[in-house]
Amino acid sequence: MIPVTHVLVLSAALFAIGVSGVILRRNAIVVFMSVELMLNAVNVAFVGFAYGLNSMTGIMFVLFVLVVAATEAVVGLAIMLAIFRNRGTLNIDEFNLLRW
Amino acid sequence: MSFTLSAADFLSVLPESILFAMGMVVLVFEMFGTGRDTRNLAYLSLLSLLVSGFALHRLAGRGITGFGGSITADPFAIVLGMIFLLVVALIVLVSIRYLHDRGVGHGEYYALLLFACGGMMLMVSSTDLLTIFIGLEILSISSYVLCGLIQGDLRSNESALKYFLLGAFATGFLLYGMVLLYGATGSIRLPEIAAAVNRSEVRGNPMIWYGLGLILVGFGFKIALVPFHMWTPDVYEGAPTPVTAFLSSAPKAAGFGALIRILTEGLGALTPEWSQVLWVVAALTMTVGNALALQQDNIKRMLAYSSIAHAGYILVALVAGGRDSLGGVLFYLLAYAFMNSGAFAVLILASSPVRERVTFEDYRGYGYVEPALALAMVVFMLSLTGIPLTAGFAGKFQIFKSAIDKGYVWLAVIGLLNSVVSVYYYLRMIVVMYMQRPTAEHPPERVVPSVPLYVAVAASALGVLYLGVFPAGWLELSVRSVTSLLAGG
């Protein structure tokens, strides 16, 4: 028996790693991978809660999050491909045509 | 456990289903269209918006709920749905020439707009965290693609990438907030969450506070509240102008709709706590939005910051709460949709592929070259400022009056001071158009006429004036439609 708290600690750690990845990394693909890590941290938490609450809702939510993450990946990678063809780089510091 | 679908289930999502199905039809027509004239697809999209609006209208007053209560066709959802359909129809009208001129007349543009519209309607008719999330993602993913529509344009690329990365980041926060709410209350249904939050042992659970905080952060990104607004001006400036017009009004309205539903129907018991947080956010959003709008020379960027400021005014009403304020939100959302789409329609009409007119300088002496168009722009700018007899005034009046009635005098004072500041940059447009001589490098030119664009400008101007002169009817409808929301929560 793994207590739910352990699952939540794992999920929180994954989420924190994801957030720091988004803030610290400069390559758009790595940033996007960090976002995916955040979404998977959410999935881990959902599974943990579903297990703790003995409800199927959390499991069902995970399936939807997976599908949405996949569609986001499709669109995101297509955008990155378009920008890489035009600019030859994916370093987000170099995308400065629009002032921050 | 059996799983059956009844007629009510299908009816409750009929308006959305029509849009999704027609979006796919538009895509198929694009594929087989040999004439390569995408203008017909625009009229097909307008027709599907009309049909969807008719279906939505027929749902009114029936109180249909579907999918075990996850979807509800209550007056709040129907009124907001009508606003989305109207905005998207205006956007389709302003896009026709823009896309045709720039040779990006892709059918997928209209398909994506229809999908986004369906997503927004799903978002505001959901009473379940899962369906709200799905609606939000349908909207967001369509918007990412719309931003990057002009593939060869570096600014459009950059806008899409920034919007995508920050939007996905925000989704992560929103989802983590949802999972914590689920963990604390044991449900993702808003009424069940509301019932759980009323119990003191649930309210003592810190997870619910973290969940609330993360949901506010997630929505803060999506509707561009300060301090989560940094992406807005970049994305709005880089995106194709019709897409900017779309992004700055409809998705914000959808975000506010879903946020209002979560905060009143789900977390109504925590109102004293979240309204304090939103008080600060509202004050910051109004002030920062206006302060930054003052310094802009690019009108698209100015309107982007002004949309942040307007989100702040709407937030004032959310903080004040109660039916008069929330009715004011619906009123303001429609008023803002008219004035914002109208202002963008003028920018699009004045621009050509050869020369984009997006800075103040480009409009020197414009009032003497295109009197009618300049006059329409004056109406939109006065309405954005909040001058009486325009929709903007009626909306602000309702919001600030109800805030004062609820005792939020300081917040109303901050809002009014901000409106005064905003006079500077809205009137600057009028001053440039009427009181400055054109220079050699910015010669004014007559616009190339376009019937759909004229229709969009005229409809927006009439909408602004009608709501400004006769606000009572729409206001009453708005207030009535939020009543069910508050009674149910």
Interface residues (C-beta under 8 A of the other chain):
Chain A: L8 F15 G18 V19 V22 A28 V31 F32 V35 M38 L39 A41 V42 A45 F46 G48 F49 G52 L53 S55 T57 G58 M60 F61 F64 V65 V68 T71 E72 V75 G76 A78 I79 M80 A82 I83 N86 R87 I92 F95 L97 L98 R99 W100
Chain B: L130 F133 I134 E137 I141 Y144 V145 G148 Q151 G152 L154 R155 N157 E158 S159 A160 L161 K162 F164 L165 A168 F169 T171 G172 F173 L175 Y176 M178 V179 L180 Y182 G183 G186 S187 I188 M230 P233 D234 E237 G238
